[in-house]
Amino acid sequence: MFEKPFVNSLNLTAYTDLTDFVRNLLDLAISFSVLLVVISVVISGFKYMFSKGDDEKVKEATRGLIFAFIGLIIVFLSPTIVKFVLDKFL
């Protein structure tokens, strides 16, 4: 029913192999994650400023900052993990 040139025109990706696709997807995910960390740090900073010395609110803001920075560390380690997996198994 469809001719071969029509089917070939449906492939509009610029990726030639899986590693290029995963690398670009990982770069996009890292950029999005860093944006989320910045937003989380700003929100935690506002929680600190508006805590008015309440110990529970200060603990909540501290916990938010710690989780944001742990997430940032995981995000920056993820390319190394993905590269290791791709080199070992592909």
Phi, psi and omega in degrees: 000309178265142177277158183301319178300328178294317180294320179293331180286346179283339180276095184257012181280149179264004184269135179263336178213174185293324183294324176296318179296314181294320180297315179291323177294320178294320177298319178295317180294322178295316179300316179294320181293320178296321176299317178296322178295318179298316178298318180295320179294320179296317179297317178295324177296318176295324178296321176298313184296323184263011180286335178055035177082001178290119185300322182293320179290324177294318177298320179296318178294319178297316178299319178297319178295317180298314180295324179296316181287327173295318177298321179295320177297317179296320179298317181284340175275342185299323177298324178295318179295315180294320178297319177299313181295316180295322179289324183281323191249350178244000000 
